[in-house]
Amino acid sequence: MSEMRYEAPKTVEAAVALLAGASGTLRVLAGGTDLLVQMKSGRVDPTLVVDVKGIPEMTTIAVENGGFRFGAAVPAMTLHEHAAFSKAWPGLTEAAMLIGSYQIKGRASVGGNLCNASPAADSVPALIAAGATATIAGPNGRREVKVEDIATGPGKTSLGKGEIVVSFFLPARPAHSGDAYLRFIPRTEMDIAVVGAGINLTLDASGKCTAARVCIGAVAERALLVPDAAKALVGTTVDAAAIEKMGAACSAAAKPIDDKRGTKVYRTKVCGVMAKRAAAIALNRAKGAN
Amino acid sequence: MAKQHVMTTINDNAVEFLCDMHQTMLDVLRDELHMMGTKEGCGTGDCGACTINVNGRMACSCLMLGAEAQGKTITTVEGIAQSDKLHTLQRKFIEHAALQCGICTPGMLVAAKTLLDKNKNPTEEEVRYWLAGNLCRCTGYNAIVTAVLDAAKEMRGA
């Protein structure tokens, strides 16, 4: 084990300075529910751990331009307990609340789920479907990035040295919008997604879909945004035929691996099924039934 | 190796300790503070045996660094009884024989108390979901769920 430094800075700038100025294996600590497991198993042996839970903008939820901004280190439970947030984004909230036990949900954050970069991360397809952007801070200042551009493969992100994901921004919600996330696991609780699907859609007053985003998880090296699946919904009333076409587009986009949790063939089929069921829930929510 | 000086509150007592950077809160409780109530099961956040309450939320102490305890308010199983008077939950666990080997019990008690602190009248389903992160290999869970529901009932004065 290396000599490890632990720092708990109070500002993003101080956290960035610590990470940019250090060499060796550097890790950001939010909930620690992945990092401590990796440290214990010897997979990661950090020389510097920067605990970001003392940084106010990384741990708060705020209304911004009619939408929400929430810190990357906000625990899943805090999103769930925030009445206005969980009402506006029930799909994203439910996705975050699928992560582990209540012990884990009280600590695990969406920022950590994203930056751990597991292809099976539950909150990530929901976050991408929601059209979230991330604010990234680094030695050269801040930049806004689409969430789908952050994870690049298992355990890998596009973040540069010294960069951290500070917060996520979810735009104002048009009327008649709904989101949903479903995953398949062979148990009822506490498991890792075999496949996941997040959907976010908006209807006009007549019930026609004007915008949609569909993102599938655990069927590729990272969560995949599927524009063809969204196209299948836009312009329709999200009827059975449109939902069927959308599910088929998801299965067509999936490029899963065989592993102990599921085979390629199984995952390809079930990701379409999960997407169809999630679309039905999102549609109901868009029509006002929460 | 340099040690971290941490000041925290455990079971209403101000506590100071020195810890190695790699030590988890579980390691600190057991090896530095000699508070043996909190148990280590899996060590990877799956079993809940090491559950403690940190600032009102339950957490696996095996997935928390000791250094993170700075300034926090922590409750462990040792803080549940009032001196030698057992908490209702503890009494109900005994009455309903909700334990056998006892390794999961401290975590179960801390988790159940965290639930009852915020929800005085949970349904059986809510208790079962809440305790999904606490594994027990002896009881089959029924006696535990019954004990928690019965404790809730008595605490409501019903």
Interface residues (C-beta under 8 A of the other chain):
Chain A: M1 E3 M4 R5 Y6 A8 L29 G31 G32 T33 L36 V37 M39 K40 S41 V49 D51 K53 P75 M77 G100 S101 Y102 Q103 I104 G106 R107 E189 M190
Chain B: M1 A2 Q4 M21 H22 T24 G43 T44 G45 D46 G48 T51 R57 M58 A59 C60 C62 L63 M64 L65 A67 E68 Q70 A111 Y129 W130 A132 G133 N134
